[in-house]
Structure formats: C-alpha cells, structure tokens
Amino acid sequence: MPLACRHRRDLPEVTTRATAIASRRWPSEHGHMRQMLKSLLQPLPLAGLLTILTVAYSLRYAAAEHQPVTFALLAGYLVLFAWLQLLPEGRPHPTRLLALLGMPAITFALSALTARIGASQVLLVIWAACAFAVWTPRTAMVAMAVVNTGFYLLLRLTISIDPLPMVLINLGFQALAAICVHYARSAEHSRDALARVNADLLATRALLADSARDAERLRMARELHDVAGHKLTAMRLNLRALAAEPDLAGHPRMQLVERLSGELLADIRQVVQSLRDDRGLDLATALRALAAPFPRPALQLTIAPGVHVADPAVAETVLRLAQEALTNAARHADADRVWLHIDQEDAQLRIEVYDDGRCGERIREGNGMAGMRERLAALRGSLEVGRTPAGGLRLRARLPA
C-alpha cells in the first residue's frame, strides 16, 4: 500500500480482523472451498444440517413408491439451506428470497407425502431460524404465522386427528430457534459496533499522541530560546566587553571563548528551529487504525508526499469523512474496495473517496452525509457527492490545509 507518511507498528493493519462486518470475497478456489466449509460448520448451520440428516433417516419409513420423490424433495431443501448459509452476509441477493419461499413449500410437499411419519415438520424449525437470520423480526414473525397457518390447513386435509397440538408444539420449537438466531445476530452486531468504536479510539489516540508530541516540542523550543538563548546572548555581550579591555585585547584564549560562545548560540538556535518545524499529524496511522474492523471493503490509502496537516480539527474531519465512507460502502454500496486519496494544492487539502460498489442513480443523503457536510462547513470546507463511471459512490472534499 503506497503511503507517503510515517506509520507505527503498534496499531492494526487495514485488514486484520478475522470476522467480518461484511463478508469477504473469496480470493481463490481453495479459499472458496475453505470458506464454504467454515460457513457450513458454524454451530447453527451445523445443527441445521444434522437435523436435515435426521429427517432423511426417518424418510426411509415412507411408502416405497414415494421414497424417490421424498428424498429428491429433501435434497432440494438441503441445497436451499446450504445456499442460504453460503451467501455473503448482509448483501442483497435475488435467490435469498426464492430460497426462503421454497423451503416451506418443500416442507409442505414432504408433509403431504409422509403425513403418518410426522418428521418433516421439523424442517419448519430450520426455516424459521433462516428467516430470522435474513429478515427483520417483524417480517419473519408475519411469515412464520402465515406458514404455520398453511401447515395447519394442510394437516387438516392429510391426517385424521386434530393437528392443532402438533402445530403448536412445532411452533414452540420454531420460536426457540428464532430467539437463538435473533440474539446471536444481536451479539454479532454488538461485536461489530464495539470493533468500530475501538478502531475510532485507536485513530483518535494516534492523533492525540501526535498533537501531544508537537506541543511538547514547541514547549522545549520556547524554553531553549527564552532561557538558554537569552543567557548565552548575555554571556557573549560580556565576553565582547572583556575583549575590549586593554589587558585582554587580542588574547588568543579570549578569542577562542568568544568564538565558541557564538557557535553554541548558533547551535541552540538551530535546535530551536528544528523543534519548531511542525511535521504535521500522522494521518496514515490514524486512517489505518480506523479501517481495521473493515475487512470488506478493503481500504486503499494514498497520501501525497506534500500533505501537511497540523490542525487536529482538520485531521479529525478527515477521519470522520473516511469513517462514513467506509461504513456506507460496507452497509449500502455492496463494495469490495474503497480508495482514499489525500493531496494538497493551493493551501487546500483535497480528499477524494470512491468505491467499486453500486449506488442508485439518485443518491439519498442520510444523517451521516449531513454530518460530514456540517463538519466541513465548520472548517470552511466543501463536499461534492457523485457517482463513479462504474456506479460507485464518489466523495470529494476540500479543506483549508
């Protein structure tokens, strides 16, 4: 990653987090297979697979003429379930809705063919868990009510006893699975939010450390200039007065002392000047720390050699702009990469952020974008929002350097 600024080793790299806020793209065929196995062997998907295998075992008691159809239907259910687990999390996909509609339809067909076995209804428990993992709780509850009502009506037509107790018992297991999935998702979201807050704190800490070092250098420069420089100047004046005395005029040691005092004063002035040279805040390290919890999209950061940011408020605004761009790309733009370029021209800092995602023809600015505009306006900056030729979101900001 080309960076024209210094960086520290004690802060995380851009992509170091094993678990992703948004799922990572698989880079190779071997990586693809490993990721598939890892997704399917998570506790909840593994429990679903074992349950499907248990239903498959029970289907051997179905009527011989129905077994080929029942096993084919169960295989289709297994494919839909596995496909839901392998789809990248948080990214819209047209087949996700088809899978969630197809799973209860297959369950109804299996129940109609194997009503006397009564094991196929367990598949609705797996479907309920998948529905709560994909849809909002309200949508999933409505769907669960509709599906169970249809299941009740189906059982009324296929079995002779009252199906209500069976449906209610199955509904209780569905509710249990839904609650487990809901709290698992809540814990995952809390973990991601905590990771983002931690990255924010690391980035802010990096800026504060730079600001504190600059303040300490300035204090030392003032002390050297005001104390040591003042006393050395007074000493030189006294040495010159002594050198004017007839007894000491032209004495070689007096000339040596006067020359050494002049060199020492010049050295102190040079040290003071070097301490006053403001190298600016380390934006690269802060931005890398900020991007740490975002494995996807990956941040590609480029900072021009001439960039110099000394004002903490300007650096904070750049951080918030990058943070909002990363969050939007991860949640809404379906992006894999975000490019951030920072350069300086005509006493202005130019920041350009764009991604390879897909945004709509009409860009709707939410609270995050409004907050960016307010931050920039407070520093007499500006923000331009547009689309890249490929359809990604592009932000261009200008700030007084």
C-alpha atoms as one frame of an Amber mdcrd trajectory, in Angstrom:
protein
   0.000   0.000   0.000   1.684   3.252  -1.083   1.908   5.690   1.753   3.909
   8.852   1.839   3.661   9.277   5.603   5.290   7.556   8.528   3.389   4.829
  10.371   3.659   2.952  13.625   3.804  -0.762  14.244   1.652  -0.751  17.383
  -1.637  -0.183  15.554  -3.503  -2.775  13.476  -3.220  -3.064   9.720  -6.124
  -2.240   7.444  -7.409  -5.826   7.175  -6.578  -7.845  10.233  -9.920  -8.837
  11.711 -10.826 -12.491  11.272 -14.558 -11.991  11.474 -16.013  -9.531   9.054
 -18.598  -6.805   9.361 -19.402  -7.696   5.772 -18.315 -10.994   4.323 -15.026
 -11.160   2.474 -14.792 -12.142  -1.176 -13.037 -15.469  -1.681  -9.715 -14.874
  -3.455  -9.072 -18.340  -4.898 -10.681 -21.718  -5.482  -9.003 -23.231  -2.435
 -10.009 -20.231  -0.354 -13.538 -20.569  -1.725 -13.801 -24.174  -0.566 -12.330
 -23.419   2.847 -14.754 -20.555   3.350 -17.691 -22.754   2.310 -16.731 -25.450
   4.796 -16.138 -22.882   7.515 -19.575 -21.328   6.929 -21.362 -24.691   6.990
 -19.522 -25.890  10.107 -20.585 -22.966  12.269 -22.732 -24.116  15.239 -26.147
 -23.042  13.940 -25.699 -24.235  10.313 -24.201 -27.486  11.579 -27.240 -28.060
  13.815 -29.483 -27.474  10.805 -27.522 -29.974   8.689 -27.734 -32.620  11.412
 -31.483 -32.049  11.713 -31.926 -32.473   7.953 -29.943 -35.722   8.104 -32.223
 -36.916  10.910 -35.269 -36.206   8.752 -33.597 -38.070   5.888 -33.181 -41.110
   8.143 -36.867 -41.023   9.072 -37.914 -40.885   5.413 -36.822 -44.477   4.924
 -40.117 -45.394   6.614 -42.095 -43.653   3.872 -44.053 -45.675   1.350 -41.769
 -47.296  -1.205 -43.474 -45.607  -4.150 -42.975 -42.174  -2.510 -39.350 -42.569
  -1.420 -37.697 -41.312  -4.641 -39.818 -38.161  -4.581 -39.384 -37.557  -0.860
 -35.610 -37.925  -0.985 -35.471 -35.638  -4.032 -37.522 -33.024  -2.195 -35.298
 -33.280   0.878 -32.211 -32.920  -1.301 -33.713 -29.743  -2.745 -34.368 -28.462
   0.762 -30.753 -29.230   1.708 -29.472 -27.320  -1.330 -31.588 -24.265  -0.469
 -30.463 -24.363   3.159 -26.776 -24.697   2.230 -27.128 -21.897  -0.337 -28.510
 -19.547   2.307 -25.515 -20.260   4.535 -23.017 -19.637   1.717 -24.469 -16.350
   0.500 -22.388 -13.357   1.675 -23.943 -11.937   4.798 -25.556  -8.536   4.613
 -25.501  -8.364   0.815 -28.749  -8.370  -1.199 -29.146 -11.423  -3.409 -32.180
 -12.292  -5.538 -32.025 -16.023  -4.767 -32.223 -15.477  -0.995 -35.962 -14.711
  -1.172 -36.559 -17.657  -3.503 -34.799 -19.982  -1.051 -36.864 -18.746   1.889
 -40.068 -19.235  -0.115 -39.010 -22.623  -1.469 -38.095 -24.195   1.888 -41.633
 -24.140   3.398 -43.103 -25.215   0.046 -40.850 -28.294   0.047 -41.772 -28.945
   3.683 -45.491 -28.877   2.795 -44.915 -31.343  -0.045 -42.938 -33.693   2.202
 -45.583 -33.485   4.923 -48.295 -34.358   2.435 -46.371 -37.420   1.255 -45.217
 -38.593   4.717 -48.057 -37.490   6.983 -48.008 -40.717   9.006 -44.281 -40.270
   9.852 -44.629 -36.702  11.152 -40.939 -35.796  10.919 -40.980 -33.348   8.007
 -42.461 -30.570  10.141 -39.088 -30.285  11.906 -37.839 -28.643   8.709 -40.009
 -25.633   9.541 -37.874 -25.081  12.653 -34.801 -24.776  10.417 -36.696 -22.475
   8.061 -37.772 -20.223  10.956 -34.137 -19.855  12.039 -33.139 -18.925   8.480
 -35.994 -16.438   8.191 -34.965 -14.619  11.370 -31.357 -14.593  10.193 -32.303
 -12.834   6.933 -35.438 -10.790   7.569 -36.301  -8.283  10.239 -38.028  -9.791
  13.306 -41.382  -8.291  12.327 -41.246  -9.658   8.764 -40.069 -13.058   9.985
 -42.888 -13.294  12.562 -45.509 -12.454   9.941 -44.022 -15.063   7.589 -43.934
 -17.636  10.388 -47.611 -17.014  11.185 -48.596 -17.406   7.512 -46.538 -20.579
   7.046 -47.850 -22.245  10.207 -51.419 -21.379   9.284 -50.879 -23.041   5.914
 -49.257 -26.013   7.633 -52.262 -26.381   9.941 -54.668 -26.355   6.996 -52.527
 -28.926   5.189 -52.555 -31.275   8.190 -56.356 -30.939   8.473 -56.542 -32.438
   4.983 -53.947 -35.194   5.428 -54.401 -36.599   8.945 -57.489 -37.719  10.832
 -56.628 -36.313  14.284 -56.693 -32.675  15.385 -53.421 -31.129  14.074 -53.504
 -28.087  16.401 -51.397 -29.626  19.236 -48.788 -30.770  16.701 -48.640 -27.314
  15.081 -48.407 -25.546  18.451 -45.578 -27.796  19.645 -43.720 -27.238  16.401
 -44.384 -23.507  16.685 -42.746 -23.522  20.118 -39.581 -25.070  18.673 -39.644
 -22.511  15.870 -39.870 -19.697  18.419 -36.916 -21.144  20.318 -34.825 -21.312
  17.147 -35.871 -17.772  16.216 -34.879 -16.397  19.626 -31.474 -18.108  19.439
 -30.798 -16.665  15.998 -32.054 -13.216  16.985 -29.755 -12.988  19.992 -26.851
 -14.429  18.005 -27.320 -11.666  15.415 -27.625  -9.045  18.151 -24.368 -10.251
  19.721 -22.659 -10.152  16.325 -23.869  -6.612  15.651 -22.717  -5.534  19.116
 -19.316  -7.077  18.444 -19.026  -5.198  15.150 -20.110  -1.930  16.779 -17.547
  -2.456  19.537 -14.840  -3.108  16.937 -15.736   0.131  15.136 -15.664   2.111
  18.392 -12.325   0.550  19.293 -10.894   1.492  15.899 -12.243   5.014  16.354
 -10.491   5.235  19.722  -7.225   3.951  18.241  -7.362   6.521  15.460  -8.155
   9.332  17.895  -5.363   8.154  20.191  -2.900   8.324  17.310  -3.892  11.921
  16.571  -3.764  12.893  20.245  -0.312  11.346  20.626   0.956  13.331  17.643
  -0.644  16.512  18.954   0.907  15.989  22.416   4.349  15.432  20.899   4.049
  18.595  18.834   3.017  20.572  21.916   5.986  19.180  23.886   8.428  20.055
  21.101   7.040  23.585  20.986   7.404  23.935  24.766  11.018  22.755  24.653
  11.779  25.142  21.789  10.387  28.069  23.771  12.377  27.097  26.876  15.627
  26.834  24.939  15.006  30.108  23.153  13.835  32.092  26.162  16.233  30.716
  28.806  19.379  29.265  27.265  19.372  31.588  24.276  18.882  34.662  26.450
  21.698  33.766  28.849  24.102  32.875  26.041  23.411  36.206  24.378  24.143
  37.990  27.663  27.361  35.964  28.069  28.514  36.913  24.581  27.911  40.580
  25.281  30.012  40.328  28.460  32.772  38.473  26.620  32.877  41.186  23.989
  33.120  43.813  26.729  36.013  41.895  28.334  37.751  41.522  24.983  37.736
  45.315  24.666  39.824  45.666  27.834  43.463  46.620  27.035  44.909  43.734
  29.077  42.764  41.100  27.327  42.525  42.541  23.840  43.983  40.137  21.313
  44.419  37.324  23.843  44.017  34.003  21.928  42.004  32.271  24.660  39.609
  35.194  24.854  39.074  34.974  21.115  38.531  31.199  21.396  35.932  31.607
  24.156  34.118  34.315  22.211  34.059  32.134  19.073  32.822  29.063  20.980
  30.020  31.064  22.584  28.927  32.260  19.160  28.913  28.713  17.794  26.968
  27.471  20.804  24.370  30.194  20.366  24.043  29.303  16.679  23.631  25.615
  17.559  20.883  26.373  20.056  19.074  28.494  17.507  19.267  25.623  15.022
  17.877  23.182  17.601  15.060  25.594  18.407  14.245  25.933  14.718  14.186
  22.158  14.199  11.895  21.740  17.214   9.557  24.377  15.843   9.368  22.664
  12.454   5.877  21.190  12.501   5.892  17.844  10.713   2.132  17.583  10.927
  -0.123  14.879  12.305   0.230  11.263  11.250  -2.923  10.792   9.171  -1.731
   7.498   7.689  -1.510   5.678  11.027  -4.854   7.064  12.219  -6.630   6.080
   8.998  -5.144   2.587   9.033  -6.371   2.108  12.596  -9.809   3.405  11.633
 -10.066   0.919   8.751  -9.002  -2.070  10.878 -12.511  -3.536  11.521 -13.470
  -3.389   7.826 -12.109  -6.489   6.033 -14.613  -5.707   3.310 -14.365  -3.226
   1.802 -10.572  -3.068   1.932  -9.099   0.412   2.150  -6.550   1.519  -0.452
  -4.896   4.610   1.012  -2.682   7.067  -0.859  -1.295  10.212   0.771   0.746
  12.615  -1.356   4.255  13.494  -0.113   3.437  17.174   0.267   0.463  16.707
   2.575   0.895  18.586   5.864  -1.902  18.663   8.455  -1.090  20.390  11.738
  -4.601  21.272  12.924  -6.203  18.453  14.978  -9.677  19.657  13.939  -8.817
  19.203  10.254  -7.339  15.754  10.922 -10.453  14.766  12.896 -12.671  15.848
   9.999 -10.639  13.740   7.563 -11.048  10.737   9.887 -14.800  11.185  10.119
 -15.091  11.537   6.345 -13.173   8.283   5.842 -15.209   6.551   8.557 -18.526
   7.497   6.974 -17.318   6.434   3.517 -16.209   3.022   4.818 -19.462   2.493
   6.698 -21.588   3.409   3.666 -19.539   1.152   1.393 -19.846  -1.777   3.814
 -23.579  -1.437   4.522 -25.163   0.031   1.423 -22.899   0.041  -1.639 -22.003
  -3.669  -1.807 -18.371  -2.611  -2.332 -15.200  -4.670  -2.096 -12.686  -1.802
  -2.140 -12.588   1.835  -1.124  -9.918   4.181  -2.453  -8.893   7.205  -0.385
  -6.581   9.818  -1.916  -5.313  12.838   0.010  -3.222  15.607  -1.531  -2.627
  19.317  -1.068  -2.919  22.173  -3.534  -3.097  25.967  -3.143  -3.187  25.802
   0.679  -6.140  23.413   0.477  -6.380  19.782   1.497  -8.156  17.652  -1.105
  -9.742  14.353  -0.101 -11.268  12.003  -2.653 -13.022   8.783  -1.624 -14.657
   6.355  -4.036 -15.619   2.671  -4.056 -16.347  -0.122  -6.515 -19.873  -0.684
  -5.248 -23.246   0.079  -6.730 -25.283   3.075  -5.682 -28.552   4.264  -7.125
 -28.925   6.831  -9.867 -30.329   9.171  -7.262 -28.095   9.433  -4.215 -30.047
   9.896  -0.998 -28.047  11.706   1.653 -28.754  10.468   5.153 -27.664  11.635
   8.591 -24.077  10.509   8.034 -23.677  12.605   4.901 -25.364  15.560   6.578
 -22.921  15.248   9.480 -19.989  15.301   7.061 -21.266  18.475   5.428 -21.680
  20.125   8.819 -18.134  19.215   9.891 -16.680  20.511   6.651 -18.736  23.708
   6.747 -17.493  24.433  10.285 -13.933  24.487   8.891 -14.885  26.438   5.750
 -14.679  23.301   3.648 -16.914  21.819   0.954 -18.177  18.412  -0.151 -19.182
  17.105  -3.575 -21.140  13.853  -3.868 -21.382  11.907  -7.111 -21.073   8.545
  -8.844 -18.084   6.911 -10.488 -18.370   5.729 -14.117 -18.742   2.171 -12.748
 -21.618   3.187 -10.465 -19.790   3.544  -7.141 -20.102   6.437  -4.723 -17.542
   9.259  -5.024 -16.904  11.957  -2.404 -14.693  14.975  -2.999 -13.923  17.242
  -0.060 -11.788  20.366   0.270 -10.445  21.866   3.475  -8.097  24.688   4.369
  -4.746  22.963   4.975
